[in-house]
């Protein structure tokens, strides 16, 4: 893997950790799939309330596992911040569906107050993206979610019944996030739906793999471990690091090696598919075009 790729992913990990739980959408894309020379599709997803969402799908390289993974990213930037990770996952044979929430990237504009922890409308966006993936690709389908995305996934899962959930920085209680932000002398508002979050999370039966950092202050490992102890469907992979730093921390000979292998092993177990062993793929070097 070329040097620029690990550096950009390291910077991304730092940005995500610092900006976690602060709605900060970005309209411009930092990277687009066209520059990566990998098979992908551009799509437009329409939500139940008529919003148009921009979407990219990385198609599987090599053997198609007939498994789709829908990404529900955190609360900052846009889907381009996750392009490299999703491209790498597609090289294991997965169809990886990315989309921008309303108000993010090139999706339809939506008024956003930065102090909100999340918007219920984002749950509608994830629901639309998941149903789009199921209807278009006809695959076994799961969700890969991070930070705020874990809140959206928790609310959407009871209706969508995904085959699996991969969670990074799993939120066990939005009120705890609000308390954490308040202690930083910042303001955070919760939608009314937050009052029902813990009950919804406790009702989930979907097989779930959670990446949890021992130094995570926003979504503490102790909370994640307690949740997993009470739910037999939850498996936790612990790493020595902070919020959303697992992809970097669980690296080997290249960025994200251990993280991706853990994902592949877990998904393969849930879908009864052979896992990739000893794979090592490099992303094509992006062109200078933007």
N, C-alpha and C positions, 0 to 999 in steps of 0.2 A: 504494500500500500504506500502511495507516495506521501511525502512528509506533510504536504499541505492539508491532507484530509484529517490526520489525527489532531493537528493544531486547531483546525476549524471546529472539530468536535469537542475539543477541550474548552475552547472559548464558549461554545454553546452550553456545555455543562455549567460553566461559571455563570453565564447569563441567566439560565433557568433557575439556578439556586438563589441568586440574588433577587430576581424579580418574581419569585413564586408568590402567589396570592396577592397580586396587584394587577388588575385588569389593564393591560397595556398593549392593545392591538397595534399591529404595524401593517400599513397598506402595501408597501413595496416589498417585493420578494428579494431575498439575499441570494437565492440560487433557484434555478428552474431546471426541471428534468431534461429539457432539450440539450443542455450542455453535457449531460452525463453519458449519452450514447447508449442508453439502456431502453428496453421496450417499455413503453408506458402509454397511457391514454389520458386525454383531457376530457373531463365531463362536467356537466352542470346538473346539480341535484336540486330539486324543488321540494321544499318542506310542506307540511300539511297546511300551514298558514300562508303559503305562497311566496316565501323567500327563496331567492336563487343563490345557491352556494357553489363556489368554485371547488373543483375536485381534480386530483391527479391519482391515477392508479398505476403503480409499478407492477408490470406483469411478471410472472415467474420466469427466472432464467433456468435453463436445464430442465430437469424433470419436474413437471407440474404436480404438486401435491394435492391440488383441488381443495385447498384451504385458503380462505380469505381472512385477512386481518385488517380491521378498521381502526384507524388511529384517532384517539380522542386526546389531543395534546393539552398542555397547561394553558395558563391565562395570559401569556405574553407572546409577542411576535406574530407568527403565522405558520402555516404548514411548511414553508420553505426551511424553517429552522430544523425540521426533522427529515429533510430529504435524504441525507446520507445514511441515517439509520434505517430508514424504510427501504432504500435501495439495497443495502446489505441484506436485509431480511428477505427481499424478493429473490436474492441470489441463492437462497436455500430452497427455493421452489414455491414460495408463498405469493399469493396475489395480495398486494398491500394497498388498501384504499385510504387515501388522505383527503381531507376536506378542510375548508376554513369555516369557522363559525360566522354567522352574520356579524358584520362590523369588523371582521378580520380579513386581511389579505384582499383578494379581488372578489370576495363574496359581497352580496348586496349590503349597502350601508345600514347601520343600526345604531341608534343613540346609546352610548355606553358611559356610565358613571364609574370612574376608576375605583371608587371605594366599595363597590359591590363585590362580594366574594365570587358570585357567579350569577347568571341569569337563567331562569327556567326555560327561556327560549332556546338556550344552548342545548338543552335536553331534546328539544324538538329537532334541532339540527343533527345531533348524533343519531336520533331515531331514524330520520330521513336517510342519512348516509348508510346506516346499517341495512335498512330495507332495500336501498338502491343496490348495495353490494350483493345481497342475497338474490335479488331478482335478475341482476345483470350477469353475474358470474356463476350462479347455481352451485356454489361451493359450501362445504362446512364453513361456518363463519364465527369468528370470535372478535373480541375487542382488546386492543392494547391501549391502556389509558395511563395518564400521568398527572399527578397533582390535582388541579381543578377537574381534569378529565375523569378522575376516579369518582368525583361527586356526580357528574353527569351520567357516568356508566351505571352507578348504583341506582339512580332513579330510572334509567331506561331499561335495565336488564330484566325486571319482572315482566315487562311487556314483550321484549324482544327474544328472550330465552337464548342468548348466545351459547355456543358450545363450550366456550372457555373465556376467561378474562385474565389478561396479564396487566397487573397494576404496579405502578412505580410511584412511591410517595402517596400511599393510600390514606385517604381521609377517613377516620373512624367517627369523627363528630365535628361538623362545621363550627359549632359553638367554641370548641377548643381552638380552632384556627382564629376565630374572632378574638378570643381572649389573648392569644399569642400576639396578634397584630396590635391590639390595644396596649399591650405591655411595651411595644416598640414606639409608643406615643404616636400611633397612626390610627386612622378611623376605618372601620370595616362595617359594612351593612350586609345583612342576610335576607334573602327572599323568604317569604312566609313558608315555603316548602321545606326550609331547613329544619323546622320543628319536627318533621316526619322522617328525617334522614336516618337516624340511628335505628329506628324500627324497620325501615326499608333495608338497611344494610344487614341487619340481623336476620332478615328473612331470606337472604340470597342463598341459593343452593348450587349456583353455577361453580364448576371447578375453577379455582382461582390461584394464580401464582403471583406472589407479592414480593417485590424487591424493596428491602428496607435497610436504611443506613443507621448504623449505631450512633452516629453523630447528628442525626436529623432532628432539628429543633422544631420544625414546622409540623411534621407528622412523626412523632417520636416512635422509635422501635418498640418501646415498652407497650404502647397502645396497640401497635400492629400485632405484637406477639400475643397480647391478651385477646384480641379479636380472633386470631387464628386458633388459639387454644379452645375457644368456644364454638368454632366452626370447623368441622371435619373436612369440609370441601376446600379449605385454604391451606396452601403450602407457602412458607416464607423462605426466601433466600436473603440472608443477612450479609452485609458488606461493611467494611470499615470506611465510612464516609458520610457526607451530609445529604441534604435533600436533593434528589434527582441526579446524584453523581454516580449511580451504579454503572451506567454504560461505560464511563471512563474507568472507574475503579475495578470493574470486572473485565479488564482487558488482559490480553496475553501477548502473543506475537504481533497482534494488530489491535486497533481500537475496537472494544466491544466484543472481543472473541468469546469470553466466558458468558457474558450477558446473553448473546445471541444463541449460544449453545444451550444455555439453560432454558431459554424460550422454546427452542426447537425440541428439546427433550420433553418438556412439559406438554406442548401441543401434540407431539407425536403420540404421547401416552393417552391423551384424551381422545384422539381421533384414530387410534390404532394404525398409525402410519409409521413406516421405517424412518428413523431419524438420519440426518446427514452426519457422517463421521469423517473426521479429518479434513473437512472442507476448509479451503482458504482462498477467498476470491478478493480481487482488488477492484475497486471502482475505477472505471475509465477516468482519465484525467479530464476535468472540465475544460471546455474551450474558454477563450477570453470573452465570448459573447455573454451578454446579460439579457 
